């Protein structure tokens, strides 16, 4: 039964449907593995044993009587510690919210529970979700599956680790500037950043409401598709029958290809060749206006986050990790006029981006230009922390700034992903494309 921990969520769902996997036994396998794991306390902030067992028992009964609610009914998943859970602490990785216990589930958690997903617990994250590294000395820093001395990526750090270490069939996270995709890439997983506004943020502790999105970290594109449908309460899309033959991909050749380090660069170049061999046509194209969007991005992210977090931050700044405190306080001096002007610039560039990329099925780029940094060095070297944190989120931030959907797929090089950016509201078409790309990269 230990093999269940390494199966995809879709495979587990099919096993439940066939009667070869009992949701109760499956959930106990995960709970036992979590409780016994050497990194349990670094990955899970809280394990919801009673809730998981009750939900699994209900799923088991539905499976026996032929009333399953969906293809993932009975499959256990983890939730990032910014999704409200009724009666269970939700603290967003910060001492500022220590002891906070919501009265009801976040809307996406309610929806997923209605689809039959089993909640295993809440996973650790970067403090207030404001870092792509996953380093959190305030609560816990999960390990990267490829090197426990390095950070796992953030801010959905524990979400990725829970899946990569076989402690959940999938993890649900959030992505504001790369927080689903960076930990997915560094832990060799699939990560889906949904189009902003597609999935409800009700009951989700915010970082930047104008950029925050919800998305899954999982083992396959099929899983991502099924999890998206469970999170929004819709029927899963049909991903069958798609290939890369005739697919048109644009390789973004502005900012994101600068200073990519050796391993990610080699992995990306090999992946590009594999996509071409599978029939895709790849065109390099620059987009200079992106530089201007990056120039105003800092004020937009920091201004938005400080606007929401200011009362908590300024009441107890001493409780925060100094690196995160400095980042969120970066919004303190953002003037309203500059914020509005920045959004006017970004909205105009978004239109230019759509015009430039409309003839392509997706835009490709390395998910991250760097490998996971050393955790101890990040704690002791201020300049190293700042450099690595900015680089970690540089490429992923394109999709957030341009209002896109995006998917990262693993390559055959550990901790190196390739990213596919699709147009706004093109989530399903991008999933179909990436289902074919996944086979080409296998």
N, C-alpha and C positions, 0 to 999 in steps of 0.2 A: 504493500500500500504506500510505501514511501515514494514510489515512482509518481504518485499523484501530485506531489509537490512540484514536479518539474514539467507537468503537462500544461498545455495552454488552457485558458479558461473555456474556450470553445470545446476542446476535447473533453474536459471535465463535464461540461453541460451535456454533451452527447452520451457520455457514460451514464449520467443520471437518467437521461431519457430512455436509455436502453435497459436500465435496471441493474447494470453492473457496478455502479457506484451509488452508495447511499449517502445523502447529504450529511447525515448525522456522523457517520464514520469519517467522511471526508473532513468535516469541520474539526473533529477530534484530532485527526492527523495534524492539521495545521496548528491547533491550539497546543498540542503536545510539543510540536517542533518549536513554536514560539517560546514556550515556557522553558525549554531545555537549551535554547540557543545561547551561545556565549555572548552574542551581541544583542540579545533581546532588549535590554534596557537602553541601548543606543539607537535602536530602530523604532520600537514602539513606545510612545509616551504613556498610553493606557491600553490594555487589552480588555475587550468587552466580552468576557467569557459567558456570562449569563445571557446576554443578548444574542450572541452568536449561536449558542446551543438552542435557544428558543426558536430562532429563525430557521435553523437547520432542521429542527423537528417538524416545523410547519411545512418546510419544503419537502421533507421526506414523505409526509402524509399526502401532499399534493401529487408527488411522483407516483405513489402507490395507487392513487385513485384516478389518475389520468387527467388531473387538472393543473398541470404545470403552467406557470404564468409567462414563461418565455424561455429562450434557449440557455439562459444563464441562471435559471431558477435553482437555488441550492448551492451556487458557487461562492466560496468565501473570498472577500476582498478587503483591503485596508483603505483607510481614509486619512488624508492629511489633516493635521490638527488645527485647521481653520474652518472645517465644516462643522457647523453646530450639530451636536448629538444630544438628544433629550436625556437629561439625568446623568450625563457623562461629561467630564471636563473638556472644554475647548479653549485652549490658551494661546494659540498662534505662536508657539515657540518663544514666548516672552514672559518674564516675571511681572510685567505690567498687567497681565491678565490672569495671574495665578489664582486658582480657586474659582474661576468663572465656570458656571454650570448652566447651560442653556435649558430652556423648558421644552423646546421642540427641535426636531431635526431640521437641517437645511433642506430646502426644497428638492435639490437633486438627490439627497440621501433618502428623502421620503419616496421619491419617484423610483429610485433604484431598489429600495426595499419592497415597494409594490410590485416590482418585476421579479422579486424573489432572491436578490443578492443577499448574501449573509455578511454582516458587518463584524470583522474580526477585532477592530480597534482603531485607535488613532496613532498616526505616525509622526515622528519628530520632523522638524522643518527649520529652515533658516529663520532667525528672529524676525517677526512680523512679515516674513516672506521677502525681505529686502536684500537678497544676495543670491548670486548664481553659484556660489561655492558649496553651500551646505554646511559650512562651519558654524557651530553654535555652542560656545562655551557656557551659555546661560542655562540651557536645558541639556542637550546632548548633540554630538556630532556622529551620525551614522558612518560606517565604513564603506568604502568603495569595494565592490565585489572583486575587482582586479588587483587591488593593493590596499590592505586595511590601514596603511599609514597615510593614505591620501584621502582627500575629501570626496564625497560621492556626487557632488553637484547639487544645486539647489534652485529654487527653495524647497521643492518637493523631494527632499533628500531621503527621508525615511520611507516615503512611498516607493521610490526606486529600490532601495535596499530590501524592503519587505518582499518584493517580487524576485529580485536577483538572488537572494539567499534562500528562496523557497519557503517563505513565511507568509505568502498570500498568492492567490492566483493572479491578482492584478492589484494595482494601487490607483486610487483616485487623487489627483492633485490639482493644482492651479498653475496658470502660466500668465505672468504679467510682462516679462521681458525674456522668458526662456525657461521658466521654472519647471515645466514638464519636460522640455526637450533636452536640457543639459544633463540632468540626472539620468534620463533615459539613455542618452548617448554614452555617458561615462560608465554605465552599468550594462551596456549591450542589450538594451531593450528598445521596443517601439514606443514612441511618444506622440500623442496627437494634441496639437494646440488648435482648439476650435475657433471658429470665427467669433469675434467679440459680440456678445448678445445672444448667441445661439442657445447657450445653457444658462439657466437662472443663477443669479448670484445671491438670491434671497437666503439669508442664514449663513452666508460665507463671510468670515472676517475679511475686510478689504485691505488691499495695499493701495492700489490705484484703481478706482472704480471705472475710469475711462479706458483702462487697458486690461483689467483682470478678466481671465477666462478660466473655464473648468475643462479638464481633460484627463484621459486615462494614460497610465504607464503600464505596459503589458508585454506579452511575448510575441505577438503576431498582429498583422493587419486585421485578420479575421476577428481577433479579440477586440481591437480598437473599434471596429464597426459595431460589434455586439454591445460593447460597453456604452458607446455613444447612444445607441437606441434605448438602452436601459436607463441612462441618465436623463433622456428627454421624453421617455414614454412613447416611443414610436416603433414602428416595425423596422427591423434591420434591413439595410439596403442589400441588394443582390450584387455580389462582387465577382461572380463567376464569369468566365469567358473573356476576360480582358487580357491583352498582351501589349508589349511595348512596340510592336511592329507599327511603324508610322507615327509613333508618339513624337511630339515636338517639345524639346526641353531647352530652356534658356539657362546658360551658365552665367550667373550674375558676376560681373567683373569690375565691381566698384566696392571698395572698403573690405568686403568679406574675404577677398583673396589676398589681402595684404598680410605679410608677417605670419602666415600659417606655419606652424612648426612642423618639423620633419615627419613625424608619424601621422598626424592628421592629414598632411598634404599628400603623402604617398597613398594613404588609404582612400582619399577622395579621388585621386587620379585613377587608381585601379578601379574604383566603383564606376567612374565615368566610362571607362573602357568596357566594363561589363554591361552597362546600359546600352552602349552603342552596339555591342555584339548581339544584344537581344533585339535590336531593330530600331532603337530610338535615334532620332536626329538631334544633335546637340549644337547649339549656336551660342557663341560667346557674345555678350552685349553689355556695354557699360551704361550706367545710369547716374551721371554726375550729380543730379539734384538730390540724390540720397545723402550726400555730404551735408547739405543744408538742413535736412531733416534731423540728422544726428546732432548738428550744432544746437538745435533748440530742444532736443529730447530731454536733456537733464532737467530743465526747468519744468517740463510737463510732468515727468514722473515724480520728481521731488515735490513740486507744488501740490499735486494731487494727493500724495501720501501724507504730507505734513498737514494738509487741510483736515484730514480725518483723524490722524493720530496725535495731533498737537496737545489736546487736553491730557491724555494719558502720559505722553512723553514728558511734557514740561512739569507734570506733577511729581514724577519720580525718574528724572534722567539718570540717576545713579544706578538704577536697576538694569540698565541696558548695556549690551556689548558696545564698547566705544565706537567700533567701526560702523555699526548699524545706526547708532545715535547720530554720528556725523553725517551719514547719508540722508537720514530722514530730516535732519535739521537743515539740510541743503535747500529745503523748500521754504524756510523761514523768511527769506528775503526776496522770494519771487513775487514781483509786482503783478497785480491783476491784469494790467495792460499788456505786460510782456507775456503772460500766460495766454491771453486771448490771441495776441499776435502770433505766438508760437503755434497755436492750433490752426490759425488761418493758413500759415505756411505749410504745415503738415497736410491739411486737407487738400490744398492745391497740389502738393507733390503726390498725394495718393491718386489723384486724377491722372497725373502724368504717368505714374507707374502702371496703372491699369491700361492706359493707351499703349505704352511700350510693350507690355507683356501679353496683350490680348490674343495674339496669334499663337501663343504657346500653351501647352497643357500644364506645365509647371515650370517653376524656376528652381534650379538646384544650386547648392552651395555646401561647404563643409559645415556641419552642425556647430562645432566649436573649433577655434584655431589652436587650442592648447589641449594637453592631457590633464588629468586631475592633479592639482598641485598638492604638495606636501602639507599635511594639516598642522604639524608643529611649527613649521616655518611661517605659515600664515599667521599664527598666533604671536610670533615674536618679531616679525619684520613688517613694519607698517607699509613701506614702499612695495614690497612683494605682494602683500594683500591687495592693495589698490590696483596694481598692474594686472594681477591675475583675475581679479573680480571683474574689471572692465572688459578684459579680453574674453572671459568666459561667456559673457552675455552679448558680445558685440554682434555676432552673426545672427543669433536668434532674435535679437531685438528688431531686425528688419521687418519681420512678419507682424509684430505688435504695432510698430510705427505705421506700417502701410495698411493695417486693418485686415490682414490676410489670415487664412487657415494654413497650417503647416504640419508636416509629419517628419520625424527623424527615424531613419532605419539604421540598424547596426551594419557595419561592414565586417570583413573577416579580420580586422585589426582591433584588438581590445580597446575599449574606451574611445573609439573613433566612429562617428556617425556621419551619414549623409542626409541632408535636409532637402525636402521638397516643399516649396511654398506654392499654394494655390490661391486663386482669387477669392475675394470676400464671398461668403456663402457657398463656396465651392467645395465644401467638406466631403460630400459623398463622391463627387468626381475625383477628388484627390485620393480618397481611400481606394477607389477602383484602380487608379493609375499605380498607386503604391503596392497594391496586391500583385500586380505584374512585376513591378520593380523588385519586390521582396524575393520573388522566384529567381530573378536574374542575378541577385546579389548573394543568394544562398550558397 
